[in-house]
Amino acid sequence: MIGNLSKEGGDRCSLDWVPGCMDPASHLYNPLANVDDGSCPIDSDVEE
Protein backbone atom coordinates (compact mmCIF):
# COMPACT_ATOMS: atom_id res chain seq x y z
CA MET A 1 0.00 0.00 0.00
CA ILE A 2 1.40 3.36 -0.96
CA GLY A 3 -1.00 5.68 0.84
CA ASN A 4 -4.16 5.90 2.85
CA LEU A 5 -7.16 6.81 0.74
CA SER A 6 -9.78 8.70 2.69
CA LYS A 7 -13.09 10.11 1.52
CA GLU A 8 -13.68 13.75 2.28
CA GLY A 9 -16.99 15.57 1.98
CA GLY A 10 -18.67 15.20 -1.41
CA ASP A 11 -16.72 13.46 -4.15
CA ARG A 12 -13.28 14.58 -2.97
CA CYS A 13 -10.67 12.08 -1.82
CA SER A 14 -7.29 12.67 -0.24
CA LEU A 15 -4.24 10.46 -0.18
CA ASP A 16 -2.15 10.58 2.98
CA TRP A 17 1.54 10.24 2.09
CA VAL A 18 3.85 9.44 5.00
CA PRO A 19 7.44 9.56 3.78
CA GLY A 20 10.17 7.87 5.77
CA CYS A 21 12.50 4.94 6.15
CA MET A 22 10.64 1.68 5.52
CA ASP A 23 13.48 -0.73 6.47
CA PRO A 24 12.65 -2.33 9.86
CA ALA A 25 16.35 -3.16 10.38
CA SER A 26 17.30 0.54 10.27
CA HIS A 27 17.54 2.72 13.37
CA LEU A 28 15.65 5.37 11.36
CA TYR A 29 12.72 3.01 10.64
CA ASN A 30 9.33 4.72 10.67
CA PRO A 31 6.49 2.19 11.10
CA LEU A 32 4.00 4.81 9.91
CA ALA A 33 5.84 5.44 6.63
CA ASN A 34 4.11 4.28 3.46
CA VAL A 35 6.44 6.03 0.98
CA ASP A 36 10.18 5.28 0.99
CA ASP A 37 11.95 8.66 0.95
CA GLY A 38 15.49 7.25 0.79
CA SER A 39 16.32 8.25 4.36
CA CYS A 40 17.44 4.76 5.40
CA PRO A 41 21.23 4.65 5.74
CA ILE A 42 23.08 2.16 3.58
CA ASP A 43 25.38 -0.02 5.68
CA SER A 44 28.62 -0.29 3.71
CA ASP A 45 30.24 -2.53 6.36
CA VAL A 46 28.05 -5.55 5.56
CA GLU A 47 30.09 -8.64 4.66
CA GLU A 48 28.92 -10.74 1.73
HELIX and SHEET records of a PDB file:
SHEET    1   A 2 ASN A   4  LYS A   7  0                                        
SHEET    2   A 2 CYS A  13  ASP A  16 -1                                        
SHEET    1   B 2 PRO A  19  GLY A  20  0                                        
SHEET    2   B 2 VAL A  35  ASP A  36  1                                        
END                                                                             
